[in-house]
Amino acid sequence: MNFNIGGPSNFLSSSSSSSSDDEEYQLIADLKAIDAEQEVILAQHGNIQQAIAQYLNQQNNPVTRGGSIPSHIVINRDRKSGDSRLFYDYFAKNPRYTDQMFRRRFRMGRSLFFRIVEKVEARDNYFVQQRDSVGKLCLSAL
């Protein structure tokens, strides 16, 4: 800024300096606009870097939940092997445990148990073994 005080000659130099002042103001305004654009670009770059870091973190640490409710933990109870162990222990042709052990465990004979299971399955489809929504076998009636 040039503040010249004086006569007509100073007035002419003042007007010429006024145009240079306008150019300075325009240049400063342009620089501020460029700075603002650079800040936006840097912020976006930072957001991109943050998004990439988050994506890589998700790839390295996958979420272990698998249920339909997001924060609930799914516990693998290995129902299939439990069902097969129960079958081979008590209901196979040559079970691991004798009829006497079966009677002590279930408080009834094996034939009565099979008749009850058969009647329950015939009356209510809930007890018939089916596949769940992901294709795994559910619990059996046994």
C-alpha positions in Angstrom: 0.0 0.0 0.0 1.3 3.3 -1.0 -0.1 6.4 0.7 1.3 9.4 -1.1 0.2 12.8 0.2 0.9 15.8 -2.0 0.1 17.7 -5.2 -1.0 16.6 -8.6 2.1 14.7 -9.4 1.6 12.6 -6.3 -2.1 12.1 -7.3 -0.9 10.5 -10.6 1.6 8.3 -8.8 -1.2 7.5 -6.3 -3.5 6.3 -9.0 -0.8 4.1 -10.5 0.0 2.7 -7.2 -3.7 2.2 -6.6 -3.8 -0.1 -9.6 -0.8 -2.0 -8.3 -2.6 -2.2 -4.9 -5.6 -3.7 -6.7 -3.3 -6.2 -8.4 -1.7 -7.0 -5.0 -5.2 -7.5 -3.4 -6.1 -9.8 -6.3 -2.9 -11.7 -6.0 -3.4 -12.2 -2.3 -7.0 -13.3 -2.9 -5.8 -15.7 -5.5 -3.2 -17.1 -3.1 -5.8 -17.5 -0.4 -8.0 -19.3 -2.8 -5.1 -21.6 -3.9 -4.3 -22.2 -0.2 -8.0 -23.1 0.5 -8.0 -25.5 -2.5 -4.7 -27.1 -1.3 -6.2 -27.5 2.2 -9.2 -29.3 0.7 -7.0 -31.5 -1.4 -4.8 -32.3 1.6 -7.9 -33.1 3.7 -9.2 -35.4 1.0 -5.8 -37.0 0.7 -5.8 -37.5 4.4 -9.3 -39.0 4.2 -8.2 -41.3 1.4 -5.1 -42.4 3.4 -7.4 -43.0 6.5 -9.8 -45.0 4.4 -7.0 -47.1 2.9 -5.6 -47.7 6.4 -9.0 -48.8 7.7 -9.5 -51.1 4.7 -6.1 -52.7 5.3 -6.9 -53.1 9.0 -10.2 -54.8 8.2 -8.3 -57.2 5.8 -5.8 -58.1 8.5 -8.3 -58.4 11.3 -11.5 -59.8 9.8 -14.7 -59.7 11.9 -15.4 -63.0 13.6 -19.1 -62.6 14.1 -21.3 -64.6 11.8 -24.8 -64.2 13.2 -27.7 -62.2 12.0 -27.4 -59.8 14.9 -24.2 -57.6 14.4 -22.8 -57.5 17.9 -23.6 -61.1 19.0 -20.8 -63.7 19.1 -21.4 -67.0 17.3 -20.1 -70.0 19.2 -19.2 -73.0 17.2 -20.8 -75.9 19.2 -19.9 -78.5 16.6 -23.4 -80.0 16.6 -22.6 -82.3 13.8 -19.9 -84.2 15.6 -22.0 -84.2 18.8 -24.9 -85.7 17.0 -22.7 -88.4 15.4 -21.1 -89.2 18.8 -24.6 -89.5 20.5 -25.7 -91.8 17.6 -22.6 -94.0 17.8 -22.6 -94.1 21.6 -26.3 -95.2 22.0 -28.2 -95.8 18.8 -25.9 -97.6 16.3 -26.1 -101.3 15.6 -23.1 -101.9 17.9 -23.3 -99.0 20.3 -20.5 -98.1 22.7 -22.7 -98.3 25.7 -24.8 -101.3 26.7 -28.6 -101.5 27.1 -28.1 -101.3 30.8 -26.1 -98.1 30.5 -28.7 -96.7 28.1 -31.5 -97.5 30.7 -29.6 -95.8 33.5 -28.8 -92.7 31.3 -32.3 -92.2 29.8 -34.4 -94.0 32.4 -36.2 -96.1 29.8 -35.4 -98.9 27.4 -34.1 -98.2 23.9 -37.2 -99.5 22.2 -39.5 -97.3 24.2 -37.2 -94.3 23.5 -37.4 -95.0 19.7 -41.2 -95.3 19.9 -41.4 -91.9 21.6 -39.1 -90.2 19.1 -41.1 -91.7 16.2 -44.4 -90.4 17.7 -43.0 -87.0 18.4 -41.6 -86.6 14.8 -44.9 -87.8 13.3 -46.9 -85.3 15.4 -44.7 -82.2 15.0 -42.4 -81.3 12.1 -40.3 -79.1 14.5 -38.5 -82.3 15.7 -37.7 -83.6 12.2 -34.1 -83.0 11.3 -33.8 -80.3 8.7 -31.2 -77.9 7.2 -30.8 -74.4 8.5 -30.6 -71.2 6.3 -26.9 -71.7 5.6 -27.4 -75.4 4.7 -26.0 -77.1 7.8 -28.0 -79.9 9.4 -29.8 -78.9 12.5 -30.2 -81.0 15.6 -31.8 -84.4 15.2 -34.8 -85.6 17.3 -32.4 -88.0 19.1 
